[in-house]
Amino acid sequence: MASNKMFLLALLVVLLSNTGAARRLLNTPVAPSTPTIPNIPVIPTIPTIPTTQIPPLPSLPKPTIPGLVIPTMPAATLPPIPSIPLPTMPTIPKGLPPLPPIPSIPLPTMPTIPQSLPPLPSIPTAIPNIPTIPGFKMPPLPFFSPPPAATSP
């Protein structure tokens, strides 16, 4: 049934396409629809209180001590600062006198160092034996024990 309706619709389009009616049908603008206005909910306003209805804040009483008299201090006055005259700097002439020549001092001659030095005294490589204590085994010290044997991989 749906295929029959599609066939008839296609046949109608073919027939109208031969004439200018199809073009006029396809080129006609769609009538504008009226815009919808959304409903905005009304937000209730907070009532304002006039300032004349607000009671004044209570003031705290000043603590008083009976018999206490706070003396007032007179305004402090500083003595005048005496002006101290600043010393004037002496003027230095622009041209300086030449310096006296420095006498030459002969430098002592350095002793010559021979090219070959005597050989250093040899340090014995024998390690003295460390006394052992019976029942106490001392761990090997790295600088007293021989290096481990090299193992090939």
Beta strands, then each sheet from edge to edge (+ up, - down):
end
